[in-house]
């Protein structure tokens, strides 16, 4: 039996320090991470990853538009790019306040994204980072793999890891070697998640081909020029960098999204930012606890501002809410809302996750953002979706198809349609039952999403990349993938065979006619 003397305790503490601390110090790597998009919903998803990597002893340099400013994270250095919010807001104002056609939206997105990147790359701190010869990193993590910032991997001679807070668009899946199919897997930006009808199949095929052409012949040339402008000559092209990506981390969950074949270099981490519940502020807790008939939570997310909705749309919302027997929590970006009914409570911000966890919640009215919908599903809350732009229409379509809620068109919103959808989802227990079942399935995972993401990042660091996992699809042409060259050869063989057969038949026929009929002519 061991006697715990002071000397023994001191030795045990020393051994514990060696086992727990020294490995982190020895393995502590230099990580550069860049979250491009000026949107809180894009930034917040991977915050737990930066936090966990820094707490595990890695030195993390993070370029972000929404810094955490947590003094406890001594290994985390944040470069504040929040000034690019203004550039983003100015560029997307037309898309977020009115309904525009998809081609106009696409052009606005591309131009705005390029403006944001230009603004960020010219930032003094980014320029210092870029031009500092003493800077070295072991891995570079980048949101949105189509950005000219991919050349940071070449600049620091380190592996590239991509990540996205949304499901990857099919163009990016093509570059990562993920098998794609326009009928089985329509692009996430299309307003349907399954191409079941003939028009949908045609639209999906044409859209994917069109987007591939736009990416290859419009987007990439612009970004290649930007690479040369910011980094200089000899830093390659966007396509070359994306083709050499070691890993892509995607905020998706197979249960909540699509069941599709994946490759080892694509890691799904849906729910990575899911956190334990936090206590509500006293006033908010009282409001929710006393909502004995239940309450509805209404939020259009971080990109779409309720204050910017057309006056007519706001008026319809207020009229519909006034006639409902429930308390309404509305995330509204102003302190005053004219004609607000007594049952409507507004605030510039609500702790969304904790509100969705409250037992009195009846319904979540959402714009259809992926993070918002995932949070609702994880907490078993049915929804009414009012999508505005980007991936939101497709997300809401999936939600409706799975039976988690209903869709309402926010453009030309009608009071009767909104009320009918709200009452149907709340009073029909089928919606809540289905979303709770999905929650149980989605949360039943062998390993947590955060642990999985951390393990794979450290795997790439340990092995200086993960090119050995690359799909062979990344290194063959579209002609080879679609077997167009094989089909062409087979068609050529068939044509040659038919031609030879036809000529042979003609020759044989001519010969037979000559043999059979020529003597008769002579005798006559």
Secondary structure in CASP SS format (residue, H / E / C, confidence):
PFRMAT SS
TARGET T0000
AUTHOR 0000-0000-0000
METHOD secondary structure of the structure
MODEL  1
X C 1.00
X C 1.00
X C 1.00
X C 1.00
X C 1.00
X H 1.00
X H 1.00
X H 1.00
X H 1.00
X H 1.00
X H 1.00
X H 1.00
X H 1.00
X H 1.00
X H 1.00
X H 1.00
X H 1.00
X H 1.00
X H 1.00
X H 1.00
X H 1.00
X H 1.00
X H 1.00
X H 1.00
X H 1.00
X H 1.00
X H 1.00
X C 1.00
X C 1.00
X E 1.00
X E 1.00
X E 1.00
X E 1.00
X E 1.00
X C 1.00
X C 1.00
X C 1.00
X C 1.00
X C 1.00
X H 1.00
X H 1.00
X H 1.00
X H 1.00
X H 1.00
X H 1.00
X C 1.00
X H 1.00
X H 1.00
X H 1.00
X H 1.00
X H 1.00
X H 1.00
X H 1.00
X H 1.00
X H 1.00
X C 1.00
X C 1.00
X C 1.00
X E 1.00
X E 1.00
X E 1.00
X E 1.00
X E 1.00
X E 1.00
X C 1.00
X C 1.00
X C 1.00
X C 1.00
X C 1.00
X C 1.00
X C 1.00
X C 1.00
X C 1.00
X C 1.00
X C 1.00
X E 1.00
X E 1.00
X E 1.00
X E 1.00
X E 1.00
X C 1.00
X C 1.00
X C 1.00
X H 1.00
X H 1.00
X H 1.00
X H 1.00
X H 1.00
X H 1.00
X H 1.00
X H 1.00
X H 1.00
X H 1.00
X H 1.00
X H 1.00
X H 1.00
X H 1.00
X C 1.00
X C 1.00
X C 1.00
X C 1.00
X H 1.00
X H 1.00
X H 1.00
X H 1.00
X H 1.00
X H 1.00
X H 1.00
X H 1.00
X H 1.00
X H 1.00
X H 1.00
X H 1.00
X H 1.00
X H 1.00
X H 1.00
X H 1.00
X H 1.00
X H 1.00
X H 1.00
X H 1.00
X C 1.00
X C 1.00
X H 1.00
X H 1.00
X H 1.00
X H 1.00
X H 1.00
X H 1.00
X H 1.00
X H 1.00
X C 1.00
X C 1.00
X C 1.00
X C 1.00
X C 1.00
X C 1.00
X C 1.00
X E 1.00
X E 1.00
X E 1.00
X E 1.00
X E 1.00
X C 1.00
X C 1.00
X C 1.00
X C 1.00
X H 1.00
X H 1.00
X H 1.00
X H 1.00
X H 1.00
X H 1.00
X H 1.00
X H 1.00
X C 1.00
X C 1.00
X C 1.00
X E 1.00
X E 1.00
X E 1.00
X E 1.00
X E 1.00
X E 1.00
X C 1.00
X C 1.00
X C 1.00
X C 1.00
X C 1.00
X H 1.00
X H 1.00
X H 1.00
X H 1.00
X H 1.00
X H 1.00
X H 1.00
X C 1.00
X C 1.00
X C 1.00
X C 1.00
X C 1.00
X C 1.00
X C 1.00
X C 1.00
X C 1.00
X C 1.00
X C 1.00
X C 1.00
X C 1.00
X C 1.00
X C 1.00
X C 1.00
X C 1.00
X C 1.00
X C 1.00
X C 1.00
X C 1.00
X H 1.00
X H 1.00
X H 1.00
X H 1.00
X H 1.00
X H 1.00
X H 1.00
X H 1.00
X H 1.00
X H 1.00
X H 1.00
X H 1.00
X H 1.00
X H 1.00
X H 1.00
X H 1.00
X H 1.00
X H 1.00
X H 1.00
X H 1.00
X H 1.00
X H 1.00
X H 1.00
X H 1.00
X H 1.00
X H 1.00
X H 1.00
X H 1.00
X H 1.00
X H 1.00
X H 1.00
X H 1.00
X H 1.00
X H 1.00
X C 1.00
X C 1.00
X C 1.00
X C 1.00
X C 1.00
X C 1.00
X H 1.00
X H 1.00
X H 1.00
X H 1.00
X H 1.00
X H 1.00
X C 1.00
X C 1.00
X C 1.00
X E 1.00
X E 1.00
X E 1.00
X E 1.00
X C 1.00
X C 1.00
X C 1.00
X C 1.00
X C 1.00
X C 1.00
X C 1.00
X C 1.00
X C 1.00
X C 1.00
X C 1.00
X C 1.00
X C 1.00
X C 1.00
X C 1.00
X E 1.00
X E 1.00
X E 1.00
X C 1.00
X C 1.00
X C 1.00
X C 1.00
X C 1.00
X C 1.00
X C 1.00
X C 1.00
X C 1.00
X C 1.00
X C 1.00
X C 1.00
X C 1.00
X H 1.00
X H 1.00
X H 1.00
X H 1.00
X H 1.00
X H 1.00
X H 1.00
X H 1.00
X C 1.00
X C 1.00
X C 1.00
X C 1.00
X C 1.00
X E 1.00
X E 1.00
X E 1.00
X E 1.00
X E 1.00
X C 1.00
X C 1.00
X C 1.00
X C 1.00
X C 1.00
X C 1.00
X H 1.00
X H 1.00
X H 1.00
X C 1.00
X C 1.00
X H 1.00
X H 1.00
X H 1.00
X H 1.00
X H 1.00
X H 1.00
X H 1.00
X H 1.00
X H 1.00
X H 1.00
X H 1.00
X H 1.00
X C 1.00
X C 1.00
X C 1.00
X C 1.00
X E 1.00
X E 1.00
X E 1.00
X E 1.00
X E 1.00
X C 1.00
X C 1.00
X C 1.00
X C 1.00
X C 1.00
X C 1.00
X C 1.00
X C 1.00
X C 1.00
X C 1.00
X C 1.00
X C 1.00
X E 1.00
X E 1.00
X E 1.00
X E 1.00
X C 1.00
X C 1.00
X C 1.00
X C 1.00
X H 1.00
X H 1.00
X H 1.00
X H 1.00
X H 1.00
X H 1.00
X C 1.00
X C 1.00
X C 1.00
X E 1.00
X E 1.00
X E 1.00
X E 1.00
X E 1.00
X E 1.00
X C 1.00
X C 1.00
X C 1.00
X H 1.00
X H 1.00
X H 1.00
X H 1.00
X H 1.00
X H 1.00
X H 1.00
X H 1.00
X H 1.00
X C 1.00
X C 1.00
X C 1.00
X C 1.00
X E 1.00
X E 1.00
X E 1.00
X C 1.00
X C 1.00
X C 1.00
X C 1.00
X C 1.00
X C 1.00
X H 1.00
X H 1.00
X H 1.00
X H 1.00
X H 1.00
X H 1.00
X H 1.00
X H 1.00
X H 1.00
X H 1.00
X C 1.00
X C 1.00
X C 1.00
X E 1.00
X E 1.00
X E 1.00
X C 1.00
X C 1.00
X C 1.00
X C 1.00
X C 1.00
X C 1.00
X C 1.00
X H 1.00
X H 1.00
X H 1.00
X H 1.00
X H 1.00
X H 1.00
X H 1.00
X H 1.00
X H 1.00
X H 1.00
X H 1.00
X H 1.00
X H 1.00
X C 1.00
X H 1.00
X H 1.00
X H 1.00
X H 1.00
X H 1.00
X H 1.00
X H 1.00
X H 1.00
X H 1.00
X H 1.00
X H 1.00
X H 1.00
X H 1.00
X H 1.00
X H 1.00
X C 1.00
X C 1.00
X C 1.00
X C 1.00
X C 1.00
X H 1.00
X H 1.00
X H 1.00
X H 1.00
X H 1.00
X H 1.00
X H 1.00
X H 1.00
X H 1.00
X H 1.00
X H 1.00
X H 1.00
X H 1.00
X H 1.00
X C 1.00
X C 1.00
X C 1.00
X C 1.00
X H 1.00
X H 1.00
X H 1.00
X C 1.00
X C 1.00
X H 1.00
X H 1.00
X H 1.00
X H 1.00
X C 1.00
X C 1.00
X H 1.00
X H 1.00
X H 1.00
X H 1.00
X C 1.00
X C 1.00
X H 1.00
X H 1.00
X H 1.00
X H 1.00
X H 1.00
X H 1.00
X H 1.00
X H 1.00
X H 1.00
X H 1.00
X H 1.00
X H 1.00
X H 1.00
X H 1.00
X H 1.00
X H 1.00
X H 1.00
X H 1.00
X H 1.00
X H 1.00
X H 1.00
X H 1.00
X H 1.00
X H 1.00
X H 1.00
X H 1.00
X H 1.00
X H 1.00
X H 1.00
X H 1.00
X H 1.00
X H 1.00
X H 1.00
X H 1.00
X H 1.00
X H 1.00
X H 1.00
X H 1.00
X H 1.00
X H 1.00
X C 1.00
END
